[in-house]
Amino acid sequence: MDGNAIGLRVHARVDAAAVAHNLAALRARLGPASAARIWATVKADAYGHGLHRVLPGLAGADGLAVSQLADARACRAAGWNGPLLVLGGLLDAEEAQRLALPDLHLALSHDRPIDWLGDAPSRAAPPWIWLRYAGDIGYTGFDDAGYAEAYRRCTVLARQGRIAGIAHLNHYGRAEQPDGIAQADARFQALIRDLPGPRSFCNSAALLRHPDAARSTDWVRPGIALYGASPLPDIDGPALGLRPAMSLHTRIIGIRDVAKGERLGYNGSIVAAAPMRVGMVASGYGDGYPRRTPAGTPVLVDGHIAPTLGAVTMDLIPVDLTGLPPVAIGAPVVLWGTPELPVEKVARHMGTIAAELLTSLTPRVPVIPVPMAGPDDLEQK
Ligand SMILES: *Cc1c(COP(=O)(O)O)cnc(C)c1O
């Protein structure tokens, strides 16, 4: 066990070099002929990894994409000097009055922020505007009827020098499907055919499943793949050449041999169908490992896959050690984040997605950064 982890029940490790590797892998997927630039999506504090921890691995990104203006300021404070895209745009008129960040890009999803920008003072370094199309996901953005008019209103702001330029943003609802973007694309491309400006359509799933489409856009916006997890249902990150950036570690703190028919857990919810050896793993929903984890979800005990028994408590996860080579008290356990046990595989068992698990660690989980190797050891793009 890592010396830094002595005395810890549970800890996470975050590997900025893995993020650098994944960024390079995504660039390679775009290919040398593509001019597409990369907004590295770091919303939710870099998908739960901690922005300051992964930033050294994102030096090769062309820009960072965040949820809100406060996050953009946090990126600057953490030392990021490149472009910043705020996906949530402006919250209110007050924010439009106080846009002092240089190299700022704002995604706008409705008309009010255009009013607010028109009323705000002109700036020496005005923001770029990314008009967001509602698209097939439909949660937020301009629909077909409103898009062109929003564009026209922004051209007025551009002439007044209140904004630096106008760009086009779409976000797909089902990019992981082989036929997931064609219809959505045809519709949006027709809408913006006569409206100049850079285009950004692709998240991780679109980039990985539809690289040809991604290649011909101006900017891509990968998130989850930068952290090493695959968004595609049929293939894991390691098989895509990605490296997990977060792993979650704990250990065995109890072992019991249980007779057939014996019950365990609150209200006896676990019943031993046969004599079994049960290991107690020193983690639980108090760390962000979901309480509703179904039996059979895999963990790695001493490097061997073992199934959980369900009935996760705040501090304990029961696992079935029957049939494993002998396990000792203190044996290391990995809950997710190795090539054998990628977080997306664990998430699938739990009926969720990798991003939800990664963003769910609670504050009591210490995070140990994996030291980044010297520049000589870093993979080049
Ligand atoms: C979160 C987000 C992304 C990144 O998505 P991933 O699936 O994590 O790659 C891209 N664009 C928008 C608008 C987003 O909200």
The ligand as a MOL file (V3000), in Angstrom:
LIG
                    3D

  0  0  0     0  0            999 V3000
M  V30 BEGIN CTAB
M  V30 COUNTS 15 15 0 0 0
M  V30 BEGIN ATOM
M  V30 1 C -21.2580 17.8300 -19.7440 0
M  V30 2 C -21.2730 18.3680 -21.1150 0
M  V30 3 C -20.3240 17.9360 -22.0560 0
M  V30 4 C -19.3700 16.8080 -21.7870 0
M  V30 5 O -20.1020 15.6140 -21.8130 0
M  V30 6 P -19.4380 14.1580 -21.6280 0
M  V30 7 O -20.5580 13.2290 -21.9230 0
M  V30 8 O -18.9910 14.0750 -20.2100 0
M  V30 9 O -18.3260 14.0770 -22.5830 0
M  V30 10 C -20.3350 18.5480 -23.2890 0
M  V30 11 N -21.2250 19.5230 -23.5910 0
M  V30 12 C -22.1570 19.9460 -22.7170 0
M  V30 13 C -23.1100 21.0110 -23.1110 0
M  V30 14 C -22.2190 19.3840 -21.4560 0
M  V30 15 O -23.1500 19.7800 -20.5980 0
M  V30 END ATOM
M  V30 BEGIN BOND
M  V30 1 1 1 2
M  V30 2 1 2 3
M  V30 3 2 2 14
M  V30 4 1 3 4
M  V30 5 2 3 10
M  V30 6 1 4 5
M  V30 7 1 5 6
M  V30 8 2 6 7
M  V30 9 1 6 8
M  V30 10 1 6 9
M  V30 11 1 10 11
M  V30 12 2 11 12
M  V30 13 1 12 13
M  V30 14 1 12 14
M  V30 15 1 14 15
M  V30 END BOND
M  V30 END CTAB
M  END
